[in-house]
Amino acid sequence: MKNKKIILVVLIVILLILTCTIASTYAVIINVTNKNGILEIVNKITIKDLLINDNGTYNSTYYNVINTLDITDNEASTLMESESLNEKLQIVLNTVVDYKINNNVTAKLSNDEIYNLIVDGINNTNNITEELKNKVITKSSEYINDVSDFLYDIEVSLLEDY
């Protein structure tokens, strides 16, 4: 019984360290304007933007994803450049804005909804192998809580109204 408690504490500490590392290396801010009552995202944010530091080098999240998926840099590039996955990211980012700026709790996507967007995005990316698709889908299912937390922790800044 005591060993189980120790293991649980160690796992919690590891998760906290990972969360702090991700938060400290994360530099993307969603800039939003309010045009006639409609919120619009000013800056286009891609998957790659989420995985690089201000100086253009890959951040720890990138390396965590590479290691977790056990993929090559080329496979990671293919995923980051996927038009379909980046389109799905825009859907999520719009809900992040609505959730944070309007305090619209119902705008926040559920883990299942985010997972389904990932699966759809992966399945509509033509230039990747079935093996890579399966890795992403399997690991997304396993880590969907972390993915959701990561996305909804992105900072949103409301710029001056137009």
Disulfide bonds with the S-S distance in Angstrom:
none
